[in-house]
Each structure stands twice: as structure tokens, then as C-alpha cells.
């Protein structure tokens, strides 16, 4: 019930909030969190296991992402050095190499130091272009 003050003619409520209970509750919560924080162990993320293919496909297109996130392109199992390609030309070049073989897989090989976002952007571009079979590999 609000405190009532008797002054003059009538009863008026006091418009003050008692902060002491609020501060007590906050201090108790602070102490609880300080005590329990060291007891919480960091959780381990369990990533899904990945199987290895029985054999590599005979023909595939390989997109290589190096440490500096430059894109290179080549036909799989081809001994020629990969050709550097820009991000804008990537989809067009992949479609040219896959002409006539719509089920040909595309292997995205990335250096282990490349950011996840760079790899997923390449995969997103390939998926938007209609490439259904995309595999990932590390260099």
C-alpha cells in the first residue's frame, strides 16, 4: 500500500520508490552469478562426422579458394595449373565447363585459413546458378 502523507486537507500519495529492496535483490543475484560462473564448464560443439567418398568422380569442376580468398578454377584431375577467375565470372565459367553435363559435381577446395563466410558465399553463388552437386574440401 502506498505511503500516505497528511498535509493540509486530504490524503495524498507519495510518489517515491523505495530502492533498497531492488538493490538487495540485485546484490544477491550478483553474488549467485559470481559463485556459479566458475562452475560452468564451456560446452563442446559436436560437429557431424563426414564420410569419405568411395572414389573421386572421373570428371568434376574444382573451385579453389586460396589464403587471400582469390578464386581459381580448373577441371578436376587436370594437370594444368588452375586459371584465376573473379567472383563475377565464377558462375559463368563453371556453367561453361559443365556444359552438357548438368549432373557434374563442383568441388570447392579452400585453404584452412579462409573464412567460413568466403566459402559459403561461393557455395551460395553456385547453388543460385543451379549447381546441385557441391562438395567441400580443404587444401
N, C-alpha and C positions, 0 to 999 in steps of 0.2 A: 504494500500500500504506500503511495507517495507521502512524503513528509508534508505536513500541513503547518503553515505559519499563521499565527493570529496577529494581524496588524489591522488596525482600523476597523472597518466594517466588514466583515465577511471572511470567508476562508479562501486562501489562495494556495495553490500547489507550488512547491519549489522546483525549479527547472534545473536541477543539478543531478549529475550521475555520479554515484559512488564508484570510484575507480579501484578501490582496494581489493574487492573480490576478483575483479578482472586481472589485476596484476598478480594476485596469488595463484590463480589458475594458470596463467602464462608461465610463471616460475616453476610450478610443478611439472608442466609439460616440458619445459626446457630441461629440467633435471632428468626426466624419464628418457628423453631423446639422447641426452648426453651419456646416460648409462647404457642404453641399448645399442647405440651406434657401433661401438667396438665389437659387439657380439654378432653383428650381422656379417656373414661371410659373402664375398662377392660371388654371384651366381655364374656358373659356367654355361656358355651357349653351346648347345649341341647342334652342330651343323649336320645336314643329311649326308649320308655316305654316297659316294659316286662310284659306280662300277666302271670298269674299263671295257671298251668295245672289243669284241672278238677279233676283229680285224679292221683296219682303216679302209675306207672306201677307195675304190680304184681312181675315181675322178672326183675332185672337190675343189672349191674355191677357198683360198686362205686369205683372210684379212689379218694383217699383223699390226699390232699397236706397240710401238717401242717406248722406252723410258720417257721420252719427251712428248709422247702422245701423238707422234706422227703416224700416219696411216700408210701401209704398204699393201700391195695386192699381188697375188700370184696364183697360178693354177697349182693345186696340190700335187705333190710328188714330182714337181718340175724342177730340174736342177738350175734353171736360170735364176738370177737374182730377182727379188721382188721389185716391182715398179712402185714408186711413190705416187700416192694419189691424195687429192684434197678431200675434205669431208663432203663437199658439194658434189664431187664427181664419183664418190664411192658407190652409190646406188646404181648409177648409170653404168659404171664399169662392171659391177657384179652382174647386172642384168645382161650385159653384152657377153660376158664369159659363160653365163648359164643359158644362153640362147638355145632353145630346142630341148633342154633337159631341165624341166621345171622341178623335178624332184632331187636335183643335185644339191648336196649339202654344202653349207658355208661354215668354215671353221674360223672362229675368231681367236687368234693367238695373241695374248697380251703379256707384257712383262709383268713380273710380280710387284713392281713398284708403281704401276699405273693405277690411278684412282678407279674406284668402282664405278663412279659416275661416267667416266670416259668410255668404259667397256659397255655399260648399259645403254649409252647414247648410240653407239654403233649397232648394238643388237636392236634397239628401237627403230632405227632407220631401216635396217634390213627387214624387220617384221612389217613395217609400213609399206615396204616395196613388194611384199608378197612372198618373201622367203620363209618357208615353213620349217625347214630343217636347219637349225643353227646349233653348232656345237662350240664349246669353250675349251680353251687350252692355255697353259702357261708356258712361257719361254724359259 
